[in-house]
Amino acid sequence: MNYRPTSIGRAFLLNAIFIGITTAFTIEVRRIFDTNPYTKELPDRPHKLAATILASICIGFTAYLLCRFLFGLGGGMLAPMKPYAHFF
């Protein structure tokens, strides 16, 4: 099966999967921040927001690498038909 985003439909589907992974894990991390006794008592809302943003960036980067490895995401519509020999 070829999952590389070589058409608009495939690119849309793979980007939707990427955004879904990032959003779901970010929501779960925020829920953990709200219920964990160590992070529940952060002094104010900006600290929780900053921690959530930092976690979201890390999750997004990890999800992008996973999608790049599994599906070849990120080459764009101008990527060659044969995948690159190297990971990046």
TORFIFI-77437 format. One record per residue (C-alpha): residue in three letters; x, y, z; residue number from 1. Coordinates in steps of 0.1 Angstrom, whole numbers, always signed. Each point is the difference from the previous one (the first is absolute). Layout:
N
R     r       X       Y       Z     k
R   ALA       X       Y       Z   NUM
...
This chain:
88
R     r       X       Y       Z     k
R   MET      +0      +0      +0     1
R   ASN     +12     +34      -9     2
R   TYR      -8     +27     +26     3
R   ARG     +23     +27     -13     4
R   PRO     -19     +33      -4     5
R   THR      +3      +3     -37     6
R   SER     -36     +12      -6     7
R   ILE     -21     +26     +17     8
R   GLY     -23     -26     +16     9
R   ARG     +29     -20     +15    10
R   ALA     +17     +31     +12    11
R   PHE     -32     +12     +16    12
R   LEU      -6     -34     +17    13
R   LEU     +36      -2     +13    14
R   ASN      +0     +35     +13    15
R   ALA     -34      -7     +18    16
R   ILE     +16     -31     +16    17
R   PHE     +30     +21     +11    18
R   ILE     -22     +28     +15    19
R   GLY     -22     -26     +17    20
R   ILE     +30     -17     +16    21
R   THR     +14     +34     +12    22
R   THR     -33     +12     +13    23
R   ALA     -10     -32     +19    24
R   PHE     +34      -3     +17    25
R   THR      +0     +37      +9    26
R   ILE     -35      -3     +16    27
R   GLU     +11     -30     +20    28
R   VAL     +32     +18     +12    29
R   ARG     -21     +30     +11    30
R   ARG     -23     -24     +19    31
R   ILE     +30     -16     +17    32
R   PHE     +12     +35      +9    33
R   ASP     -33      +8     +16    34
R   THR      -3     -32     +20    35
R   ASN     +36      -9      +9    36
R   PRO      +8     +11     +36    37
R   TYR     +34     +13     -10    38
R   THR     -13     +22     -28    39
R   LYS     -35      +7     +14    40
R   GLU     +13     +28     +22    41
R   LEU     +18     +20     -26    42
R   PRO      -2     +36     +11    43
R   ASP     -22     +14     -27    44
R   ARG     -15      -5     -34    45
R   PRO     +30     +14     -21    46
R   HIS     +22     -27     +15    47
R   LYS     -23     -28     -10    48
R   LEU      -4     +16     -35    49
R   ALA     +37      +2      -5    50
R   ALA      +5     -36     +11    51
R   THR     -28     -11     -23    52
R   ILE     +15     +19     -29    53
R   LEU     +34     -15      +6    54
R   ALA     -15     -35      +2    55
R   SER     -21      +6     -32    56
R   ILE     +31     +10     -19    57
R   CYS     +18     -31     +11    58
R   ILE     -30     -22      -9    59
R   GLY      -3     +17     -34    60
R   PHE     +36      -5      -8    61
R   THR      -2     -37     +11    62
R   ALA     -32      -5     -20    63
R   TYR     +15     +16     -31    64
R   LEU     +31     -23      +2    65
R   LEU     -23     -30      +4    66
R   CYS     -21     +10     -30    67
R   ARG     +31      +8     -20    68
R   PHE     +14     -34      +8    69
R   LEU     -32     -19      -6    70
R   PHE     -16     +19     -29    71
R   GLY     +26     +22     -15    72
R   LEU     -19     +31     +12    73
R   GLY     +17     +34      -6    74
R   GLY     +14      -4     -34    75
R   GLY     -28     +21     -15    76
R   MET     -17      -4     -34    77
R   LEU     +34      +7     -17    78
R   ALA     +17     -30     +16    79
R   PRO     +15     -25     -25    80
R   MET     -19     -32      -7    81
R   LYS     +27     -22     +16    82
R   PRO      +6      +8     +37    83
R   TYR     +33     +15     +10    84
R   ALA     +27     -25     +10    85
R   HIS      +5     +17     +33    86
R   PHE     -25      +6     +28    87
R   PHE      +2     +39      -2    88
